[in-house]
Amino acid sequence: MLKLQPVPENSADGKVSQTYERLHDLLGPDPLPEPFLIMGNVEAFLRDYYMNFKKFVYSAGKLDEKSKAAIALVTAIHAHSEAWSQYFRQRCLDLGWEESQLAELAAISTTNYMYNTFFKFRELSGTDKFEGLAVGLRAHTFHGTSLDDKMVELINLVISDLNACKPCVSGHVAKAENLGLSSEEMLEAIQCAATVYAGAQFINAAS
């Protein structure tokens, strides 16, 4: 990998320094999380990430901050980003999620891998011989946690999209609509995940 080093706040200049200042306006006076400092190696990416992070991940919009933090956490876990997973774990706790609920979020997220793998196979197999056959996979997790149905469905939608399971995404869009989630809320969940996923992949590449 690239082995990029963080760009310290006290040595940043120009637009990198300006973006660090904007991040402090958003996050507060504590030292910036290291992933942002690593992004300081590419000013344009840092600036883009700050704007997308502020709008789609950190601030309330169609979805509240707590929901976005949960989406961000499962996305960071999906991307195998230790740094971002720890950051969003703490943000979830700060916003009122319980430790046990974080485990539930992870369980719901990873349960999607079973169904995503199965339904992607049926779609990619190039045959209809598997249509109508029982799925046969247990998934009580989707209905057996303390999380409300809308939150579960947002996680299902995001992870199915990240796993590129077309029939799963279509099914979860329909279910989300039945639960009363708007198109704008679903899209914002995807925008949140897309932003976090990009940041996680950059940090993975930089490591």
C-alpha positions as CSV (number, residue, x, y, z in Angstrom):
1,M,0.0,0.0,0.0
2,L,1.0,3.7,-0.1
3,K,2.2,4.2,3.5
4,L,0.9,7.8,3.5
5,Q,1.7,9.7,6.7
6,P,-0.8,12.1,8.3
7,V,-0.4,15.8,7.5
8,P,-0.2,17.4,10.9
9,E,-2.4,20.4,11.6
10,N,0.5,22.6,12.6
11,S,2.3,22.0,9.3
12,A,-0.7,22.2,6.9
13,D,-1.0,25.2,4.7
14,G,-3.3,26.6,2.0
15,K,-6.5,24.9,1.3
16,V,-5.6,21.9,3.5
17,S,-5.3,24.2,6.5
18,Q,-8.6,25.9,5.6
19,T,-10.4,22.5,5.4
20,Y,-8.9,21.5,8.7
21,E,-10.4,24.7,10.2
22,R,-13.8,23.9,8.7
23,L,-13.6,20.4,10.1
24,H,-12.9,21.9,13.6
25,D,-16.0,24.2,13.1
26,L,-18.0,21.0,12.5
27,L,-16.4,18.6,15.0
28,G,-15.1,20.9,17.7
29,P,-11.7,21.8,19.1
30,D,-10.3,18.4,19.9
31,P,-7.6,17.1,17.6
32,L,-9.0,15.9,14.2
33,P,-9.4,12.2,13.7
34,E,-6.3,10.8,12.0
35,P,-8.2,9.7,8.8
36,F,-8.8,13.4,8.0
37,L,-5.1,14.1,8.4
38,I,-4.2,11.3,6.1
39,M,-6.6,12.8,3.5
40,G,-4.6,16.0,3.8
41,N,-2.1,14.4,1.4
42,V,-4.6,15.1,-1.4
43,E,-6.2,18.5,-0.9
44,A,-9.0,18.1,-3.5
45,F,-10.0,14.7,-2.0
46,L,-10.0,16.2,1.6
47,R,-12.1,19.1,0.5
48,D,-14.6,16.8,-1.3
49,Y,-14.7,14.5,1.6
50,Y,-15.3,17.3,4.1
51,M,-18.3,18.6,2.1
52,N,-19.9,15.2,1.6
53,F,-19.1,14.1,5.2
54,K,-20.7,17.3,6.6
55,K,-23.9,17.0,4.5
56,F,-24.5,13.3,4.2
57,V,-22.8,11.7,7.2
58,Y,-22.5,14.1,10.1
59,S,-25.5,16.4,9.9
60,A,-29.2,15.7,10.0
61,G,-31.1,15.8,6.8
62,K,-33.9,13.5,5.7
63,L,-32.4,11.1,8.2
64,D,-31.3,12.1,11.8
65,E,-27.7,12.0,13.0
66,K,-28.3,8.8,15.0
67,S,-29.5,6.8,12.0
68,K,-26.6,8.2,9.8
69,A,-24.1,7.2,12.5
70,A,-25.4,3.6,12.4
71,I,-25.3,3.5,8.6
72,A,-21.7,4.9,8.7
73,L,-20.6,2.3,11.2
74,V,-21.9,-0.7,9.3
75,T,-20.3,0.7,6.1
76,A,-17.0,1.2,7.8
77,I,-17.1,-2.4,9.1
78,H,-18.0,-3.6,5.6
79,A,-15.0,-1.8,4.2
80,H,-12.7,-3.3,6.8
81,S,-11.6,0.1,8.0
82,E,-10.4,-0.1,11.6
83,A,-9.9,3.7,11.9
84,W,-13.3,4.6,10.6
85,S,-15.1,1.8,12.4
86,Q,-13.6,3.0,15.7
87,Y,-14.6,6.6,14.9
88,F,-18.2,5.7,14.1
89,R,-18.5,3.3,17.0
90,Q,-17.7,6.2,19.3
91,R,-20.0,8.5,17.5
92,C,-22.9,6.0,17.8
93,L,-22.3,5.7,21.5
94,D,-22.2,9.5,21.8
95,L,-25.5,9.7,20.0
96,G,-27.2,7.2,22.3
97,W,-26.8,3.8,20.8
98,E,-26.1,1.1,23.3
99,E,-23.1,-1.3,23.0
100,S,-25.6,-4.2,22.5
101,Q,-27.3,-2.4,19.7
102,L,-24.0,-1.9,17.9
103,A,-23.6,-5.7,18.0
104,E,-27.2,-5.9,16.5
105,L,-26.3,-3.5,13.8
106,A,-23.3,-5.6,12.8
107,A,-25.4,-8.8,13.0
108,I,-28.1,-7.3,10.7
109,S,-25.4,-6.0,8.3
110,T,-23.6,-9.3,8.0
111,T,-26.8,-11.4,7.8
112,N,-27.3,-9.6,4.5
113,Y,-24.2,-11.4,3.1
114,M,-26.1,-14.7,3.2
115,Y,-29.0,-13.4,1.2
116,N,-26.9,-11.2,-1.1
117,T,-24.7,-14.1,-2.0
118,F,-27.7,-16.4,-2.6
119,F,-29.7,-14.0,-4.7
120,K,-26.7,-12.8,-6.7
121,F,-26.0,-16.4,-7.6
122,R,-29.6,-16.9,-8.8
123,E,-29.3,-13.8,-11.0
124,L,-25.8,-14.5,-12.3
125,S,-26.4,-18.2,-13.0
126,G,-27.9,-17.5,-16.4
127,T,-30.6,-20.1,-15.8
128,D,-34.0,-20.2,-14.3
129,K,-33.5,-23.7,-12.8
130,F,-33.0,-22.3,-9.3
131,E,-36.1,-20.1,-9.4
132,G,-38.8,-21.4,-7.1
133,L,-36.4,-23.4,-5.0
134,A,-36.4,-22.7,-1.3
135,V,-33.8,-20.2,-0.1
136,G,-33.2,-22.4,3.0
137,L,-31.2,-19.8,4.9
138,R,-32.2,-18.8,8.4
139,A,-32.4,-15.0,9.1
140,H,-34.2,-14.5,12.4
141,T,-31.8,-11.6,13.0
142,F,-33.8,-9.3,10.7
143,H,-36.7,-9.5,13.1
144,G,-35.1,-10.5,16.4
145,T,-33.3,-7.4,17.6
146,S,-34.2,-4.2,19.5
147,L,-33.9,-2.1,16.4
148,D,-37.0,-0.7,14.7
149,D,-38.0,-2.0,11.3
150,K,-37.1,1.2,9.5
151,M,-33.5,1.1,10.8
152,V,-33.2,-2.5,9.9
153,E,-34.4,-1.9,6.4
154,L,-32.0,1.1,5.9
155,I,-29.1,-1.2,6.9
156,N,-30.4,-4.0,4.5
157,L,-30.7,-1.5,1.7
158,V,-27.2,-0.1,2.2
159,I,-25.4,-3.4,2.5
160,S,-27.3,-5.0,-0.4
161,D,-26.2,-2.0,-2.5
162,L,-22.6,-2.3,-1.4
163,N,-22.7,-6.0,-2.2
164,A,-24.2,-5.2,-5.6
165,C,-27.2,-7.6,-5.2
166,K,-29.8,-6.2,-7.7
167,P,-32.8,-8.3,-6.6
168,C,-32.0,-7.6,-3.0
169,V,-31.8,-3.9,-3.5
170,S,-35.1,-3.9,-5.4
171,G,-36.8,-5.9,-2.7
172,H,-35.5,-3.7,0.1
173,V,-36.6,-0.6,-1.8
174,A,-40.1,-2.0,-2.0
175,K,-40.1,-3.0,1.7
176,A,-38.8,0.4,2.8
177,E,-41.6,2.1,0.9
178,N,-44.1,-0.2,2.6
179,L,-42.6,0.9,6.0
180,G,-43.1,4.6,5.1
181,L,-39.5,5.5,4.2
182,S,-39.4,8.1,1.5
183,S,-37.3,8.0,-1.7
184,E,-35.3,10.9,-0.3
185,E,-34.6,9.0,3.0
186,M,-33.4,5.9,1.1
187,L,-31.2,8.0,-1.2
188,E,-29.7,9.8,1.8
189,A,-28.8,6.5,3.4
190,I,-27.0,5.5,0.2
191,Q,-25.2,8.9,0.0
192,C,-24.1,8.4,3.6
193,A,-22.8,5.0,2.9
194,A,-21.1,6.1,-0.4
195,T,-19.2,8.8,1.4
196,V,-18.1,6.6,4.2
197,Y,-17.1,3.8,1.8
198,A,-15.0,6.2,-0.3
199,G,-13.2,7.5,2.9
200,A,-12.6,4.0,4.1
201,Q,-11.1,2.8,0.8
202,F,-8.8,5.8,0.7
203,I,-7.5,5.1,4.2
204,N,-7.1,1.4,3.3
205,A,-5.1,2.4,0.2
206,A,-3.0,4.8,2.3
207,S,-2.1,2.3,5.0
